[in-house]
Amino acid sequence: MKPTILFVILPLLSACSLGRKTPNPSVGIKPVPMSALSKSDTESLRSAEKLKAYPLGRYIDPNNSRIMHEAHTLYRVESPSYWNLRPGPAVSLPLVRGRDSAKVTSPEAAELLVELNRQKQTTAAVIQSSQTVSKSLGEISAQLEQSKRQTEQNARLEQDLVFTKERLSRLEAELQSQPTRGLSEPVSLKSGTLSSDW
């Protein structure tokens, strides 16, 4: 084991000692007299970077809740400068400054307000309609219950009528089957029977 370590370490140590240092060749740059370009020439060669300004209000630092940032403007590079590769003069657009939506009313806000009012009216109409439908359903269910009770009562009355007709026909049959006594036959009462019973 020790000989293998020596075989590995010795070439590494010798390589470190054999390293030669080569001198760095210096590159000679001769200064060229600079000529100033006009603004139009500069724009035709290179475009300017585009910046946007965003006004920020007070806010608490998201990384440390004990730090509050005061209102300030944040500038952001929307597009960096780049070389103009198109022939002809470059078109430069003015910077667009961000609007503070809390201070400026936009036409979209008016449209949103109109839509919000329309939605409120629609919601009120739907609520009123649902209350009317609910009231109507309550009345219909009460009428349905009353109709059920009347149907049950009519069924009982029909049963009673059938029972009464059957009873009446039975009684008539019994009357017809019994021998009838004529009213011409006198009822004989013995005079002694009444006095003795009393």
FIVEXNU-347102 format. One record per atom (N, C-alpha, C, O, CB): z, x, y; residue in one letter. Coordinates in steps of 0.02 Angstrom, whole numbers, padded with zeros to 5 digits, always signed. Glycine has a CB too. Layout:
N
ZXYA
...
REM end
This chain:
198
+00000+00041-00059M
+00000+00000+00000M
+00000+00044+00063M
-00037+00031+00110M
+00060-00047+00000M
+00041+00094+00062K
+00044+00138+00120K
-00022+00174+00132K
-00042+00182+00190K
+00100+00188+00112K
-00057+00196+00079P
-00121+00231+00093P
-00173+00184+00123P
-00213+00206+00164P
-00148+00261+00028P
-00172+00120+00104T
-00222+00075+00133T
-00208+00063+00207T
-00254+00056+00246T
-00223+00008+00095T
-00144+00061+00225I
-00127+00052+00295I
-00150+00113+00335I
-00176+00106+00390I
-00050+00040+00303I
-00140+00171+00307L
-00162+00231+00341L
-00237+00233+00349L
-00263+00254+00402L
-00138+00294+00304L
-00273+00211+00299F
-00346+00210+00305F
-00370+00162+00358F
-00423+00172+00389F
-00378+00193+00238F
-00333+00110+00369V
-00353+00061+00419V
-00332+00084+00488V
-00371+00077+00536V
-00321-00008+00403V
-00273+00113+00496I
-00247+00131+00561I
-00281+00194+00588I
-00295+00198+00648I
-00172+00142+00558I
-00294+00244+00547L
-00322+00307+00570L
-00390+00298+00604L
-00400+00328+00657L
-00329+00355+00512L
-00437+00260+00576P
-00500+00253+00613P
-00491+00217+00679P
-00527+00231+00727P
-00551+00216+00569P
-00444+00170+00683L
-00433+00135+00745L
-00405+00182+00798L
-00425+00180+00856L
-00386+00076+00735L
-00359+00225+00778L
-00329+00272+00825L
-00381+00323+00849L
-00382+00342+00907L
-00269+00308+00794L
-00422+00344+00805S
-00473+00393+00824S
-00525+00361+00869S
-00552+00395+00914S
-00506+00424+00762S
-00541+00299+00859A
-00589+00265+00901A
-00563+00259+00972A
-00602+00264+01020A
-00606+00197+00873A
-00499+00249+00979C
-00470+00243+01046C
-00474+00310+01082C
-00485+00311+01143C
-00397+00219+01041C
-00466+00365+01047S
-00465+00429+01080S
-00535+00454+01095S
-00544+00498+01137S
-00428+00480+01039S
-00586+00428+01061L
-00654+00452+01070L
-00690+00417+01127L
-00745+00439+01146L
-00692+00445+01007L
-00662+00365+01153G
-00697+00326+01204G
-00714+00368+01264G
-00671+00403+01291G
-00656+00266+01225G
-00777+00365+01286R
-00799+00403+01345R
-00806+00354+01402R
-00825+00296+01393R
-00866+00440+01332R
-00791+00377+01457K
-00797+00336+01517K
-00862+00354+01551K
-00876+00412+01567K
-00736+00345+01564K
-00903+00301+01562T
-00966+00312+01596T
-00957+00292+01669T
-00925+00241+01683T
-01024+00273+01563T
-00984+00329+01714P
-00977+00311+01784P
-01017+00249+01799P
-01073+00240+01775P
-00998+00369+01829P
-00989+00206+01841N
-01024+00145+01862N
-01075+00163+01914N
-01059+00192+01966N
-00974+00091+01890N
-01137+00145+01900P
-01187+00160+01952P
-01178+00112+02010P
-01170+00052+01999P
-01260+00155+01923P
-01178+00137+02069S
-01169+00095+02128S
-01237+00067+02149S
-01287+00102+02151S
-01136+00134+02186S
-01236+00004+02165V
-01297-00029+02187V
-01298-00024+02263V
-01251-00044+02297V
-01301-00103+02163V
-01351+00001+02287G
-01356+00009+02359G
-01390-00051+02390G
-01445-00068+02371G
-01394+00073+02377G
-01357-00083+02437I
-01384-00140+02472I
-01391-00120+02545I
-01343-00100+02578I
-01339-00204+02464I
-01451-00125+02569K
-01463-00108+02639K
-01461-00173+02679K
-01494-00221+02661K
-01531-00070+02648K
-01423-00173+02732P
-01420-00234+02773P
-01486-00247+02807P
-01518-00202+02834P
-01365-00229+02824P
-01505-00311+02806V
-01567-00332+02839V
-01548-00368+02903V
-01500-00407+02903V
-01610-00378+02792V
-01583-00355+02956P
-01565-00390+03017P
-01574-00466+03008P
-01625-00489+02982P
-01608-00365+03077P
-01523-00503+03028M
-01523-00575+03017M
-01557-00611+03074M
-01547-00595+03133M
-01451-00601+03009M
-01596-00659+03055S
-01628-00700+03107S
-01598-00769+03103S
-01589-00796+03049S
-01707-00702+03099S
-01582-00798+03159A
-01552-00864+03162A
-01605-00917+03151A
-01659-00914+03182A
-01515-00875+03229A
-01591-00965+03108L
-01637-01020+03095L
-01618-01079+03139L
-01560-01091+03153L
-01637-01040+03020L
-01669-01115+03159S
-01654-01176+03197S
-01627-01229+03150S
-01632-01222+03089S
-01719-01201+03235S
-01598-01282+03178K
-01568-01335+03138K
-01621-01369+03095K
-01609-01384+03037K
-01533-01387+03182K
-01680-01382+03122S
-01733-01415+03084S
-01756-01370+03026S
-01771-01395+02972S
-01792-01432+03129S
-01758-01305+03037D
-01777-01259+02983D
-01723-01258+02929D
-01738-01255+02870D
-01789-01188+03010D
-01660-01260+02951T
-01605-01260+02902T
-01608-01322+02859T
-01599-01318+02798T
-01537-01255+02939T
-01620-01381+02890E
-01622-01444+02852E
-01682-01445+02804E
-01678-01476+02751E
-01626-01503+02899E
-01736-01412+02823S
-01793-01411+02778S
-01782-01365+02719S
-01815-01371+02668S
-01856-01391+02815S
-01735-01318+02725L
-01721-01272+02670L
-01662-01295+02626L
-01664-01290+02565L
-01707-01203+02697L
-01609-01319+02659R
-01548-01336+02622R
-01518-01399+02652R
-01515-01406+02713R
-01496-01277+02624R
-01497-01445+02609S
-01466-01507+02634S
-01392-01496+02647S
-01360-01454+02614S
-01477-01565+02583S
-01366-01533+02694A
-01295-01528+02709A
-01256-01569+02658A
-01282-01616+02628A
-01279-01552+02782A
-01193-01551+02649E
-01152-01590+02602E
-01134-01657+02635E
-01128-01661+02696E
-01088-01552+02581E
-01126-01707+02594K
-01111-01774+02619K
-01037-01788+02609K
-01010-01781+02554K
-01154-01828+02583K
-01006-01807+02664L
-00934-01819+02664L
-00921-01894+02676L
-00959-01928+02709L
-00898-01776+02718L
-00866-01917+02647K
-00842-01985+02661K
-00769-01981+02679K
-00731-01941+02651K
-00854-02033+02600K
-00749-02022+02727A
-00680-02024+02748A
-00649-02089+02722A
-00677-02142+02731A
-00673-02019+02826A
-00591-02083+02690Y
-00555-02141+02664Y
-00486-02144+02697Y
-00446-02099+02688Y
-00549-02137+02585Y
-00472-02197+02736P
-00405-02203+02765P
-00356-02228+02712P
-00370-02277+02677P
-00406-02251+02827P
-00301-02194+02706L
-00249-02212+02657L
-00186-02233+02695L
-00170-02204+02747L
-00234-02153+02608L
-00152-02281+02668G
-00088-02302+02697G
-00032-02262+02665G
-00043-02215+02628G
-00077-02378+02688G
+00029-02282+02680R
+00086-02249+02649R
+00086-02262+02574R
+00068-02316+02551R
+00152-02273+02681R
+00106-02212+02537Y
+00113-02222+02465Y
+00163-02172+02437Y
+00177-02120+02467Y
+00044-02215+02430Y
+00189-02189+02379I
+00237-02146+02345I
+00199-02102+02297I
+00154-02124+02261I
+00292-02188+02307I
+00217-02039+02296D
+00184-01990+02254D
+00193-02011+02181D
+00250-02021+02159D
+00211-01918+02266D
+00139-02016+02142P
+00145-02038+02072P
+00181-01987+02028P
+00207-02006+01975P
+00077-02052+02044P
+00182-01925+02048N
+00215-01873+02008N
+00289-01866+02024N
+00327-01841+01983N
+00180-01807+02017N
+00309-01886+02085N
+00379-01880+02104N
+00396-01940+02147N
+00371-01947+02203N
+00392-01812+02142N
+00439-01984+02121S
+00454-02046+02156S
+00498-02034+02218S
+00510-02081+02256S
+00489-02095+02109S
+00523-01973+02229R
+00563-01959+02287R
+00522-01935+02347R
+00549-01919+02400R
+00616-01908+02270R
+00456-01932+02338I
+00412-01908+02391I
+00368-01966+02413I
+00336-01999+02372I
+00368-01848+02367I
+00366-01977+02480M
+00323-02028+02508M
+00273-01994+02554M
+00291-01952+02595M
+00364-02083+02546M
+00209-02013+02547H
+00157-01986+02590H
+00146-02035+02648H
+00143-02096+02638H
+00091-01975+02550H
+00140-02008+02708E
+00127-02049+02767E
+00052-02066+02769E
+00012-02034+02735E
+00148-02012+02832E
+00034-02116+02808A
-00036-02137+02813A
-00077-02079+02840A
-00058-02046+02888A
-00043-02199+02858A
-00134-02068+02809H
-00179-02014+02830H
-00250-02029+02806H
-00261-02078+02770H
-00155-01945+02803H
-00295-01988+02825T
-00365-01996+02806T
-00382-01944+02753T
-00365-01885+02760T
-00414-01989+02867T
-00415-01966+02700L
-00435-01922+02646L
-00510-01912+02652L
-00548-01960+02654L
-00414-01951+02576L
-00531-01849+02654Y
-00602-01832+02658Y
-00625-01809+02589Y
-00592-01767+02558Y
-00616-01778+02712Y
-00680-01836+02566R
-00705-01818+02500R
-00777-01798+02506R
-00817-01829+02541R
-00697-01878+02450R
-00795-01744+02471V
-00864-01722+02469V
-00900-01765+02418V
-00888-01759+02358V
-00871-01645+02451V
-00943-01810+02442E
-00979-01855+02397E
-01035-01819+02361E
-01046-01830+02301E
-01007-01914+02437E
-01071-01776+02396S
-01122-01735+02362S
-01123-01667+02397S
-01124-01663+02458S
-01193-01769+02365S
-01121-01613+02358P
-01120-01546+02388P
-01188-01529+02417P
-01238-01564+02406P
-01099-01492+02336P
-01190-01476+02455S
-01254-01454+02482S
-01297-01426+02426S
-01271-01400+02376S
-01244-01400+02539S
-01362-01431+02434Y
-01409-01407+02383Y
-01473-01385+02417Y
-01487-01402+02474Y
-01423-01463+02329Y
-01511-01347+02380W
-01574-01322+02407W
-01625-01379+02407W
-01628-01419+02360W
-01600-01263+02366W
-01664-01382+02460N
-01715-01432+02466N
-01778-01407+02432N
-01810-01360+02456N
-01729-01450+02541N
-01796-01437+02377L
-01855-01415+02340L
-01916-01459+02355L
-01970-01446+02329L
-01841-01417+02266L
-01908-01510+02397R
-01964-01553+02415R
-02000-01524+02475R
-01969-01499+02522R
-01939-01625+02430R
-02065-01527+02474P
-02101-01503+02533P
-02094-01553+02591P
-02084-01612+02580P
-02175-01491+02517P
-02099-01529+02650G
-02094-01572+02708G
-02023-01573+02734G
-01978-01543+02705G
-02117-01642+02691G
-02013-01608+02790P
-01946-01609+02819P
-01899-01651+02777P
-01918-01703+02749P
-01949-01637+02891P
-01838-01628+02772A
-01787-01664+02734A
-01760-01722+02775A
-01756-01718+02836A
-01728-01617+02714A
-01744-01775+02741V
-01716-01834+02774V
-01641-01831+02768V
-01614-01828+02713V
-01745-01901+02743V
-01607-01832+02824S
-01534-01831+02822S
-01508-01898+02844S
-01530-01926+02895S
-01505-01773+02866S
-01461-01925+02807L
-01431-01990+02822L
-01365-01979+02858L
-01331-01929+02845L
-01421-02032+02758L
-01345-02024+02901P
-01281-02017+02936P
-01223-02026+02886P
-01231-02058+02834P
-01274-02067+02995P
-01167-01998+02903L
-01108-02005+02861L
-01084-02077+02862L
-01084-02110+02914L
-01052-01958+02884L
-01062-02101+02803V
-01035-02169+02798V
-00960-02164+02799V
-00930-02131+02756V
-01061-02205+02734V
-00930-02196+02847R
-00858-02194+02852R
-00829-02254+02816R
-00853-02310+02825R
-00835-02192+02927R
-00778-02244+02777G
-00747-02299+02740G
-00711-02346+02786G
-00686-02326+02839G
-00698-02272+02689G
-00708-02409+02767R
-00675-02460+02807R
-00605-02472+02779R
-00594-02470+02719R
-00715-02526+02808R
-00560-02485+02825D
-00493-02505+02805D
-00494-02580+02795D
-00496-02618+02844D
-00438-02484+02858D
-00493-02602+02734S
-00501-02673+02719S
-00443-02716+02744S
-00450-02777+02751S
-00508-02683+02644S
-00387-02685+02759A
-00330-02723+02785A
-00342-02741+02858A
-00314-02791+02882A
-00266-02684+02778A
-00382-02702+02894K
-00391-02714+02965K
-00457-02748+02981K
-00463-02781+03033K
-00388-02649+03003K
-00507-02742+02938V
-00573-02768+02952V
-00585-02829+02909V
-00574-02828+02848V
-00628-02714+02940V
-00607-02884+02941T
-00624-02943+02902T
-00698-02939+02886T
-00740-02926+02929T
-00607-03009+02940T
-00714-02950+02825S
-00784-02945+02804S
-00812-03015+02792S
-00774-03063+02783S
-00790-02902+02740S
-00878-03021+02791P
-00907-03087+02776P
-00890-03109+02705P
-00887-03169+02691P
-00982-03086+02786P
-00879-03061+02661E
-00860-03080+02593E
-00793-03115+02592E
-00782-03160+02551E
-00858-03018+02548E
-00748-03095+02638A
-00682-03126+02640A
-00688-03199+02660A
-00653-03242+02633A
-00636-03089+02690A
-00733-03214+02707A
-00743-03284+02728A
-00772-03325+02670A
-00752-03381+02658A
-00790-03288+02790A
-00820-03295+02635E
-00849-03330+02577E
-00797-03341+02524E
-00795-03395+02493E
-00908-03290+02549E
-00755-03291+02513L
-00701-03299+02463L
-00653-03354+02484L
-00629-03392+02442L
-00664-03233+02454L
-00638-03358+02549L
-00592-03409+02573L
-00622-03479+02562L
-00587-03525+02541L
-00575-03398+02647L
-00686-03486+02577V
-00720-03550+02567V
-00719-03569+02493V
-00704-03626+02475V
-00792-03548+02593V
-00734-03520+02450E
-00734-03533+02378E
-00664-03550+02353E
-00656-03593+02310E
-00762-03472+02339E
-00614-03515+02379L
-00545-03528+02359L
-00524-03599+02379L
-00492-03634+02339L
-00497-03477+02391L
-00543-03621+02439N
-00527-03689+02460N
-00563-03740+02417N
-00535-03792+02400N
-00545-03700+02534N
-00626-03726+02399R
-00663-03772+02356R
-00630-03776+02287R
-00625-03830+02258R
-00736-03749+02348R
-00607-03719+02262Q
-00573-03719+02197Q
-00507-03758+02200Q
-00489-03792+02153Q
-00560-03646+02173Q
-00471-03752+02257K
-00409-03789+02264K
-00422-03864+02264K
-00386-03902+02232K
-00373-03769+02329K
-00475-03886+02300Q
-00492-03957+02301Q
-00512-03981+02232Q
-00493-04036+02211Q
-00548-03971+02351Q
-00551-03941+02197T
-00572-03960+02129T
-00511-03965+02083T
-00506-04012+02043T
-00622-03909+02101T
-00466-03917+02089T
-00405-03918+02047T
-00363-03980+02062T
-00338-04012+02016T
-00364-03855+02059T
-00356-03998+02127A
-00318-04058+02145A
-00351-04120+02117A
-00316-04165+02092A
-00311-04064+02222A
-00417-04124+02120A
-00453-04182+02092A
-00444-04186+02017A
-00435-04241+01990A
-00528-04178+02110A
-00446-04129+01983V
-00437-04129+01910V
-00366-04150+01892V
-00356-04188+01844V
-00451-04058+01881V
-00317-04127+01930I
-00247-04146+01916I
-00238-04221+01927I
-00206-04254+01887I
-00198-04106+01962I
-00267-04248+01981Q
-00262-04319+01994Q
-00296-04360+01939Q
-00270-04410+01916Q
-00292-04337+02063Q
-00354-04337+01918S
-00390-04371+01863S
-00349-04370+01799S
-00346-04419+01763S
-00459-04340+01852S
-00319-04312+01785S
-00279-04308+01723S
-00219-04353+01726S
-00199-04382+01675S
-00257-04235+01710S
-00189-04361+01785Q
-00132-04407+01792Q
-00155-04479+01782Q
-00120-04519+01751Q
-00098-04398+01861Q
-00214-04496+01809T
-00240-04564+01801T
-00255-04577+01727T
-00239-04631+01701T
-00304-04573+01843T
-00286-04529+01694V
-00302-04537+01623V
-00237-04543+01582V
-00233-04583+01536V
-00344-04478+01597V
-00187-04503+01599S
-00124-04506+01563S
-00091-04574+01572S
-00064-04602+01525S
-00076-04450+01588S
-00093-04601+01634K
-00064-04667+01646K
-00102-04720+01606K
-00071-04764+01576K
-00066-04684+01722K
-00169-04716+01607S
-00210-04764+01570S
-00196-04760+01495S
-00191-04811+01461S
-00284-04752+01583S
-00188-04699+01469L
-00172-04691+01398L
-00104-04722+01382L
-00096-04751+01328L
-00173-04617+01379L
-00056-04715+01427G
+00009-04746+01416G
+00004-04822+01413G
+00035-04854+01371G
+00057-04725+01472G
-00035-04850+01459E
-00044-04923+01459E
-00080-04946+01396E
-00062-04997+01367E
-00083-04945+01522E
-00131-04909+01375I
-00169-04928+01315I
-00125-04923+01254I
-00128-04966+01210I
-00231-04882+01307I
-00083-04871+01250S
-00040-04865+01191S
+00012-04922+01189S
+00029-04946+01136S
-00004-04796+01190S
+00037-04943+01249A
+00084-04999+01251A
+00049-05063+01228A
+00078-05103+01191A
+00113-05008+01322A
-00012-05075+01251Q
-00050-05134+01230Q
-00065-05132+01155Q
-00064-05183+01122Q
-00114-05139+01270Q
-00078-05073+01130L
-00092-05066+01058L
-00029-05083+01017L
-00034-05117+00966L
-00115-04994+01042L
+00029-05060+01040E
+00092-05077+01005E
+00103-05153+01006E
+00123-05182+00956E
+00152-05040+01038E
+00091-05183+01064Q
+00100-05256+01069Q
+00051-05292+01023Q
+00069-05341+00991Q
+00091-05279+01142Q
-00010-05268+01020S
-00060-05298+00976S
-00039-05291+00903S
-00049-05337+00864S
-00129-05265+00988S
-00011-05234+00884K
+00013-05225+00815K
+00068-05274+00799K
+00069-05305+00746K
+00038-05153+00804K
+00115-05282+00847R
+00170-05329+00835R
+00144-05401+00828R
+00167-05438+00784R
+00222-05327+00893R
+00095-05420+00869Q
+00067-05487+00865Q
+00029-05496+00799Q
+00032-05549+00769Q
+00019-05501+00924Q
-00006-05444+00776T
-00041-05449+00713T
+00008-05458+00655T
-00004-05499+00611T
-00084-05385+00701T
+00063-05421+00656E
+00114-05428+00604E
+00145-05498+00606E
+00157-05529+00554E
+00169-05374+00611E
+00159-05523+00667Q
+00188-05589+00674Q
+00139-05643+00649Q
+00161-05690+00615Q
+00207-05602+00747Q
+00076-05636+00664N
+00025-05684+00640N
+00021-05682+00563N
+00014-05734+00532N
-00044-05668+00670N
+00026-05622+00534A
+00024-05617+00461A
+00084-05653+00430A
+00077-05687+00379A
+00022-05543+00438A
+00144-05644+00461R
+00203-05679+00435R
+00196-05755+00442R
+00215-05792+00397R
+00266-05655+00471R
+00169-05776+00498L
+00160-05849+00508L
+00110-05877+00458L
+00120-05933+00432L
+00135-05863+00580L
+00058-05840+00442E
+00009-05864+00392E
+00043-05869+00324E
+00030-05916+00286E
-00052-05816+00389E
+00084-05820+00307Q
+00120-05823+00243Q
+00167-05883+00241Q
+00171-05919+00191Q
+00160-05757+00231Q
+00203-05893+00297D
+00248-05951+00300D
+00209-06017+00294D
+00232-06063+00261D
+00288-05950+00366D
+00151-06020+00325L
+00110-06081+00321L
+00087-06093+00250L
+00089-06150+00225L
+00050-06075+00369L
+00065-06039+00216V
+00043-06046+00145V
+00102-06069+00102V
+00095-06113+00060V
+00014-05980+00118V
+00161-06038+00113F
+00220-06057+00075F
+00239-06130+00088F
+00257-06167+00042F
+00279-06010+00092F
+00236-06150+00151T
+00253-06219+00169T
+00204-06268+00137T
+00225-06321+00113T
+00254-06228+00245T
+00139-06253+00137K
+00090-06297+00106K
+00102-06303+00031K
+00098-06357+00003K
+00018-06271+00119K
+00118-06246-00001E
+00132-06248-00073E
+00194-06291-00087E
+00194-06330-00134E
+00142-06177-00101E
+00245-06284-00046R
+00307-06322-00056R
+00294-06397-00045R
+00319-06440-00081R
+00362-06297-00008R
+00255-06411+00006L
+00239-06480+00021L
+00200-06512-00037L
+00213-06569-00056L
+00199-06485+00086L
+00151-06475-00064S
+00113-06503-00119S
+00157-06512-00181S
+00148-06560-00219S
+00053-06457-00136S
+00205-06466-00193R
+00250-06475-00250R
+00295-06537-00240R
+00307-06575-00286R
+00294-06412-00259R
+00319-06544-00180L
+00362-06602-00167L
+00322-06667-00175L
+00348-06716-00202L
+00392-06598-00096L
+00261-06667-00152E
+00220-06727-00160E
+00208-06741-00234E
+00207-06799-00255E
+00154-06719-00124E
+00198-06688-00273A
+00187-06697-00344A
+00250-06725-00377A
+00246-06768-00421A
+00166-06631-00378A
+00307-06701-00357E
+00370-06726-00385E
+00380-06800-00367E
+00402-06840-00408E
+00430-06684-00359E
+00365-06816-00307L
+00373-06886-00285L
+00327-06932-00325L
+00346-06988-00343L
+00360-06892-00211L
+00268-06909-00337Q
+00221-06951-00374Q
+00241-06956-00448Q
+00227-07007-00480Q
+00150-06923-00367Q
+00272-06906-00475S
+00290-06908-00545S
+00353-06950-00557S
+00362-06973-00614S
+00300-06837-00572S
+00396-06960-00510Q
+00457-06999-00520Q
+00439-07074-00518Q
+00394-07095-00481Q
+00510-06982-00464Q
+00476-07114-00560P
+00464-07186-00557P
+00490-07213-00492P
+00545-07195-00469P
+00497-07223-00617P
+00455-07253-00464T
+00474-07279-00399T
+00514-07343-00408T
+00497-07385-00450T
+00412-07292-00355T
+00565-07352-00371R
+00605-07413-00372R
+00579-07457-00317R
+00564-07435-00262R
+00682-07398-00363R
+00574-07515-00332G
+00551-07561-00281G
+00607-07581-00236G
+00665-07578-00257G
+00519-07622-00312G
+00594-07599-00177L
+00645-07621-00131L
+00667-07693-00146L
+00716-07718-00118L
+00620-07615-00058L
+00631-07726-00191S
+00649-07795-00208S
+00710-07797-00253S
+00744-07848-00255S
+00590-07831-00241S
+00724-07745-00288E
+00782-07745-00332E
+00845-07734-00292E
+00850-07685-00255E
+00776-07691-00387E
+00893-07780-00297P
+00953-07771-00258P
+00998-07719-00290P
+01000-07712-00351P
+00990-07837-00250P
+01032-07685-00249V
+01081-07637-00272V
+01145-07676-00284V
+01170-07708-00238V
+01091-07577-00221V
+01171-07674-00344S
+01229-07713-00359S
+01291-07672-00346S
+01299-07617-00372S
+01228-07738-00432S
+01333-07699-00308L
+01396-07666-00294L
+01451-07711-00320L
+01454-07771-00306L
+01404-07652-00217L
+01491-07683-00355K
+01548-07721-00380K
+01603-07717-00328K
+01616-07664-00301K
+01572-07695-00449K
+01633-07771-00316S
+01683-07772-00263S
+01745-07733-00281S
+01778-07708-00237S
+01703-07843-00248S
+01760-07726-00342G
+01820-07692-00363G
+01813-07617-00363G
+01863-07581-00358G
+01840-07714-00430G
+01754-07592-00369T
+01744-07520-00375T
+01758-07485-00309T
+01784-07430-00307T
+01674-07504-00398T
+01739-07517-00255L
+01748-07484-00190L
+01822-07481-00172L
+01845-07430-00146L
+01708-07520-00135L
+01857-07532-00184S
+01928-07533-00163S
+01970-07488-00206S
+02019-07459-00183S
+01956-07605-00167S
+01950-07481-00268S
+01992-07440-00311S
+01981-07366-00299S
+02025-07324-00309S
+01978-07455-00383S
+01920-07351-00276D
+01907-07279-00263D
+01939-07256-00199D
+01953-07196-00190D
+01831-07265-00260D
+01952-07301-00154W
+01978-07279-00091W
+02049-07271-00096W
+02082-07252-00048W
+01962-07325-00036W
REM end
